[in-house]
């Protein structure tokens, strides 16, 4: 067997942590934390998060860790919204039941959230079948590559002078983006792939200090041989799946 000359580069000992906690340092927890960090949260701030998947849940928890007074999570799956309330201490909005922008204005005395996080990205679903089909049609016609429903709402909902943080993945062009709202209301937009290694040590310290137990996001533990089933329920959100842990 040939030696791996770089096998020790960047390694961080986590022998004192169970796998169920340590594994989240590889991506999901750092991504959610970076999303909240980009919001430049100040005491008393209200942060809205689109998406109650793993990244959105960690963004909501991280917003609280960084000092947000209130966090509001937007999604359409009751089980995920329940987890956001119970595990992330968030208020919730089901976008299939209500107009999100109107609801957020009502919940923030008409101002809108101080910061809005898009943890959904290019495969967003719209509550309106017609508007969802509109974007799907534009994708088919190659007019746009991604469906930015969540990003549009985040920009339109954010208060004047607020921050829009984007960690949901986008791959290419989008259409019908509210650039006028972004510019004329002096919004700041920050986006990027997570710099995971930068966050590993500080987040490891938070786990060790008992500030957060990231294993809450695991809803299913399966054998490695059952990986196809795990991917299926994760992709299609069956059986109230949020995160699957595969074990040999």
LOSE-113744 format. One record per residue (C-alpha): residue in one letter; x, y, z. Coordinates in steps of 0.001 Angstrom, whole numbers, padded with zeros to 6 digits, always signed. Layout:
<atoms>
AXYZ;...
</atoms>
This chain:
<atoms>
X+000000+000000+000000;X+001369+003405-000957;X+001669+005955+001859;X-000648+008962+001902;X+001718+011912+002413;X-001054+014385+003219;X-003206+012141+005390;X-002384+014161+008514;X-002999+017611+007032;X-005939+019373+008604;X-006914+016534+010880;X-008666+017413+014153;X-008865+014800+016934;X-012463+014146+017955;X-011993+010877+019813;X-013906+012208+022806;X-017081+012772+020761;X-019569+010173+019564;X-019817+009821+015790;X-023356+011209+015941;X-021956+014576+017033;X-018591+014708+015277;X-019944+013949+011814;X-021830+017242+011657;X-018562+019184+011804;X-017820+017990+008273;X-020356+020283+006604;X-023892+020838+007860;X-023229+022569+011185;X-020467+024831+009769;X-022681+025785+006824;X-025589+026762+009055;X-023252+028639+011384;X-021668+030550+008498;X-025142+031487+007265;X-025924+033040+010646;X-022488+034634+010973;X-022931+036415+007636;X-026038+038085+009108;X-023901+040213+011461;X-026452+039558+014212;X-026905+042256+016833;X-028714+041972+020194;X-032460+042090+019645;X-032310+041060+015988;X-034976+038947+014330;X-033683+036409+011813;X-035808+034528+009280;X-034602+031246+007792;X-036031+029708+004627;X-035764+025932+004837;X-036083+023590+007820;X-033743+020963+006472;X-030461+020218+008260;X-028697+023407+007140;X-031700+025593+007933;X-032088+024053+011386;X-028421+024644+012179;X-028697+028186+010821;X-031606+028815+013196;X-029741+027364+016173;X-026606+029289+015243;X-028560+032537+015005;X-029608+032013+018617;X-026017+031181+019600;X-024879+034451+018011;X-027417+036556+019889;X-030630+036746+017864;X-033671+037530+019988;X-036096+035702+017701;X-035722+033244+014841;X-038484+032422+012368;X-038243+029340+010132;X-040212+028939+006885;X-040995+025525+005374;X-043969+023390+004319;X-043375+020076+006099;X-045116+019934+009511;X-042549+017520+010973;X-039666+019815+010058;X-041457+022880+011360;X-042101+020998+014592;X-038394+020182+014862;X-037556+023853+014262;X-039790+024813+017177;X-038701+022038+019537;X-034979+021790+018743;X-034068+025232+017407;X-036350+027404+019531;X-037834+028989+016425;X-041198+030405+015510;X-042494+028897+012281;X-044406+029768+009124;X-045860+027174+006747;X-045673+028776+003319;X-048451+026555+001986;X-050883+027988+004547;X-050034+031681+004478;X-048404+034488+002533;X-044862+034453+003893;X-044048+038121+003354;X-047303+039269+004954;X-046791+036876+007877;X-043238+038086+008497;X-044297+041723+008419;X-047068+040987+010904;X-044604+039156+013180;X-042117+042046+013075;X-044400+045058+013581;X-044358+045838+009873;X-040580+046123+009494;X-039524+042729+008258;X-036726+040565+009688;X-033340+042168+010306;X-031700+039340+008390;X-032987+036638+006062;X-031223+033339+005343;X-031842+031292+002198;X-030997+027718+003188;X-033010+026251+000311;X-031266+027151-002933;X-031943+026202-006509;X-034609+023516-005978;X-037074+025678-004078;X-040772+024826-004218;X-043471+027499-004531;X-046819+027227-002764;X-048555+028337-005957;X-048632+025506-008543;X-048813+028101-011322;X-045721+029987-010173;X-043851+026741-009551;X-044720+025592-013080;X-043635+029008-014401;X-040105+028525-013102;X-040021+024861-014144;X-041007+025967-017643;X-038221+028547-017732;X-035788+025852-016677;X-036990+023584-019486;X-036626+026441-021987;X-033101+027180-020676;X-034140+030715-019686;X-032917+030004-016177;X-031174+027123-014455;X-032359+027467-010855;X-035665+028068-009037;X-035084+031031-006698;X-038460+031147-004923;X-036892+031287-001461;X-034306+033881-002468;X-036942+036159-003987;X-039014+036007-000811;X-035971+036594+001398;X-035098+039778-000486;X-038666+041085-000509;X-039267+040258+003165;X-036065+041704+004626;X-036292+045070+006377;X-034766+048175+004825;X-031013+048103+005356;X-031099+044427+006342;X-028930+041491+005320;X-029731+038555+003043;X-027481+035542+003643;X-027389+032800+001004;X-025996+029320+001658;X-028567+027374-000345;X-026817+026043-003436;X-027219+027740-006821;X-025569+026457-009980;X-026234+029040-012669;X-028577+031762-013886;X-031884+032818-012345;X-034672+034953-013787;X-037080+037527-012336;X-034854+038532-009457;X-036000+041591-007386;X-032823+043588-007932;X-034730+046847-007519;X-035779+045869-004000;X-032223+044854-003137;X-030740+048129-004380;X-033376+050691-003468;X-033830+049388+000079;X-030076+049254+000736;X-029942+045536+001420;X-026656+043692+001825;X-026354+040252+000246;X-023715+037761+001336;X-023291+034305-000128;X-020822+031503-000482;X-019818+027907-000107;X-018907+027163+003487;X-015259+027412+004531;X-015683+024279+006640;X-012208+023958+008089;X-012319+027517+009402;X-015279+026625+011619;X-014347+023147+012802;X-012344+024055+015901;X-014650+026798+017254;X-017745+024659+016690;X-016036+021645+018226;X-015440+023800+021296;X-019149+024689+021425;X-020105+021007+021259;X-017636+020080+023986;X-018920+022928+026144;X-022447+021555+025853;X-023780+024613+024030;X-025218+022441+021275;X-025738+018758+020535;X-025878+018479+016736;X-027079+014876+016816;X-030656+016141+017192;X-030873+016342+013389;X-030488+012579+012931;X-033913+011073+012329;X-032811+007738+010854;X-029838+005459+011566;X-029321+002743+008948;X-026759+000143+007975;X-024440+001058+005114;X-026037-001741+003107;X-029337+000162+003347;X-027867+003339+001847;X-030153+003287-001246;X-033193+003322+001040;X-031623+006103+003099;X-031028+008241+000033;X-034582+007616-001147;X-036265+008740+002074;X-033906+011710+002383;X-034481+012870-001188;X-038251+012446-001062;X-038610+013470+002609;X-040475+010289+003483;X-041061+009075+007025;X-040366+012586+008399;X-036725+012219+007370;X-034312+015075+008052;X-030878+013428+008231;X-029783+009825+007762;X-026741+008379+009532;X-025207+005345+007824;X-023169+002901+009895;X-021013-000012+008650;
</atoms>
